[in-house]
Amino acid sequence: MTEPSYLAAVRESYDTVAADYVRRVKEPAELDPVSRAMLAAFAELAAPLGPVADLGCGPGKVTAHLAALGVPVFGVAVSPRMIELARTAYPELRFIVGSMTALDIADGELGGILAYYTTHHTPPQWLPTVFAEFHRTLAPGGRLMLAGHVGNGEHLRPTRAYGDHPVSYESHLLPPDRIAELLPRAGLVVTTRVVQEPEGGAKRQAGTFLAYKPE
């Protein structure tokens, strides 16, 4: 499959901001209690089921957090620079360069998938492809946690980020109901949906979804 054009902007942007991103993004232990609890719940659900892929892992902070919770996890990101930083910071873990639109993972290989603050860069027309990849690579009974920015359909085009570096990626803040519709269309059963209002300096709503692939 030909790579979607938006991925080049995501890759280049995160390669550019990678070093400042690591310094500016919170450690998982510093997240709000609800976010930490959702990660802990996902870890408990997915850990017994086999390998877990942290898709869009960035510099590996959340990957390492899951590993510390006993999850057999590895990280995947489209940015080679982010993967380089993750490998340096967490040499005991596996990190690979890859895209959620075409994962180099066998059918039914995964016990779990974490997509943590990454799918908002995916144009809405590509989400069915991404969610179909989630379904394809999950084993029957495998668990998904998807978390990220949500909204009322806003389409954001920032020009600078993370230390005032130039970026060209875009963000698409879909309504939670829309995400909750798309996941079942890909064959995934949504069990939990949490929407957090902005607080503590946050600017946008956050949505977290737990789902599984039926057996």
C-alpha positions in Angstrom: 0.0 0.0 0.0 1.2 3.5 -0.9 2.0 5.4 2.3 -0.6 8.1 3.1 0.8 11.6 2.4 0.0 12.9 5.9 2.6 10.6 7.4 5.5 12.5 5.9 4.5 15.6 7.8 4.0 13.6 11.1 7.4 11.9 10.6 9.3 15.1 9.8 7.6 17.1 12.5 8.4 14.7 15.3 11.9 14.1 14.1 12.3 17.9 14.4 10.8 18.3 17.9 12.0 15.0 19.4 14.6 16.3 21.9 12.4 19.1 23.2 9.4 16.8 23.3 11.2 14.4 25.7 11.9 17.3 28.0 8.5 18.9 27.9 6.1 15.9 28.0 5.1 14.6 31.4 6.3 11.3 32.8 3.4 8.8 33.1 3.7 9.0 36.9 2.9 12.8 36.7 -0.3 12.3 34.8 -3.7 13.0 36.4 -5.2 10.2 38.5 -7.8 9.2 35.9 -5.2 8.8 33.2 -3.0 6.8 35.4 -5.9 4.6 36.5 -6.9 3.9 32.8 -3.4 2.9 32.0 -3.3 0.6 35.0 -6.7 -0.9 34.0 -5.4 -1.6 30.5 -2.2 -3.1 31.8 -4.2 -5.5 34.0 -6.5 -6.5 31.1 -3.8 -6.9 28.5 -0.7 -8.2 30.3 -1.9 -11.9 30.5 -2.8 -12.0 26.8 0.6 -11.8 25.0 2.6 -9.0 23.4 1.3 -5.5 23.5 2.2 -2.9 20.9 2.4 0.8 22.0 1.6 2.4 18.7 2.8 6.0 18.4 5.1 5.4 21.3 7.3 8.5 20.8 10.3 8.4 23.1 9.0 5.4 24.9 7.9 6.9 28.3 4.5 5.2 28.3 6.0 2.0 26.9 8.4 1.8 29.8 5.5 2.6 32.2 3.5 -0.4 30.9 6.6 -2.6 31.2 7.0 -1.6 34.8 3.4 -2.7 35.3 4.3 -6.2 34.0 3.1 -5.8 30.4 5.1 -7.6 27.7 5.3 -4.4 25.6 7.2 -3.0 22.6 6.9 0.4 20.9 6.2 1.5 17.3 6.5 5.0 16.0 6.7 6.7 12.6 9.6 9.0 13.6 13.0 7.4 13.4 14.4 10.1 15.8 11.8 9.3 18.4 12.7 5.6 18.1 16.4 6.4 18.5 15.7 8.3 21.7 13.5 5.5 23.0 16.1 2.9 22.4 18.7 5.0 24.1 16.5 5.7 27.2 15.2 2.1 27.5 17.7 -0.3 25.9 16.0 -3.3 27.6 12.8 -2.7 25.5 12.1 -3.2 21.8 11.3 -0.2 19.6 10.7 -0.3 15.9 9.9 2.3 13.2 6.5 1.8 11.6 3.1 3.2 10.7 -0.3 2.4 12.1 -1.7 2.3 8.6 0.4 -0.7 7.6 1.8 -2.5 10.6 4.6 -5.1 10.1 2.9 -7.4 12.6 1.3 -10.7 11.8 -2.5 -11.3 11.9 -3.6 -12.0 15.5 -0.2 -11.6 16.9 -1.0 -9.0 19.7 -2.7 -9.4 23.0 -3.1 -5.7 23.3 -2.7 -2.3 21.5 -2.2 1.0 23.1 -2.7 4.1 21.0 -1.9 6.9 23.3 -2.4 10.5 22.1 -1.4 9.6 18.5 -4.5 9.0 16.3 -5.5 12.6 16.4 -2.9 13.2 13.7 -4.8 10.8 11.4 -7.2 12.4 9.0 -10.7 11.1 9.6 -10.9 9.3 6.3 -7.9 7.2 7.3 -9.2 6.1 10.7 -11.1 3.1 9.3 -7.8 1.8 7.8 -6.0 2.4 11.1 -8.8 0.7 13.1 -8.8 -2.2 10.7 -5.1 -2.7 11.3 -5.9 -2.8 15.1 -8.5 -5.5 14.4 -6.2 -7.5 12.1 -3.2 -7.6 14.4 -5.1 -8.3 17.7 -5.7 -11.9 18.7 -9.3 -12.9 19.5 -10.0 -11.5 23.0 -7.1 -8.9 22.6 -7.5 -5.5 24.2 -7.3 -2.0 22.9 -6.8 1.3 24.7 -7.2 4.4 22.6 -6.7 7.8 24.3 -6.3 11.3 23.0 -7.6 14.7 22.3 -11.3 14.9 21.3 -13.5 17.8 20.4 -16.2 19.0 18.0 -14.5 18.2 14.7 -11.8 20.9 15.0 -9.1 20.7 12.4 -5.9 22.3 13.8 -2.9 23.3 11.7 -0.1 24.4 14.1 3.1 25.8 12.6 5.4 25.6 15.7 5.5 23.4 18.8 7.6 21.9 21.6 10.3 24.6 22.0 9.0 26.7 19.0 10.2 24.2 16.4 8.5 24.3 13.0 5.9 21.5 12.5 3.6 20.6 9.6 1.4 17.9 11.1 -2.3 18.5 11.6 -4.7 17.4 14.4 -8.3 16.3 14.0 -10.4 16.5 17.2 -13.3 14.2 16.6 -16.3 14.0 18.9 -16.1 11.0 21.2 -19.4 9.6 19.7 -17.7 9.4 16.3 -14.8 7.4 17.6 -17.2 5.1 19.5 -19.0 4.5 16.2 -15.8 3.8 14.1 -14.3 1.2 16.4 -17.3 -1.2 16.2 -17.4 -0.8 12.4 -13.8 -2.2 12.5 -15.1 -5.2 14.5 -14.0 -4.0 18.0 -16.3 -4.0 21.0 -16.1 -0.8 23.1 -16.5 -1.5 26.8 -15.5 1.7 28.4 -15.5 5.4 27.4 -14.2 8.2 29.6 -14.3 11.9 28.6 -12.3 14.3 30.7 -12.9 18.0 30.7 -9.9 20.4 30.5 -8.3 21.1 33.9 -4.9 21.8 35.4 -3.7 23.8 32.4 -5.1 21.4 29.7 -6.8 23.1 26.7 -8.8 20.3 25.3 -11.1 17.4 26.2 -9.5 14.0 26.4 -11.2 10.8 25.5 -10.2 7.3 26.5 -11.7 4.1 25.0 -11.2 0.5 26.1 -12.3 -2.1 23.6 -11.6 -5.8 22.6 -11.6 -8.0 19.6 -14.4 -10.7 20.0 -13.4 -14.3 20.1 
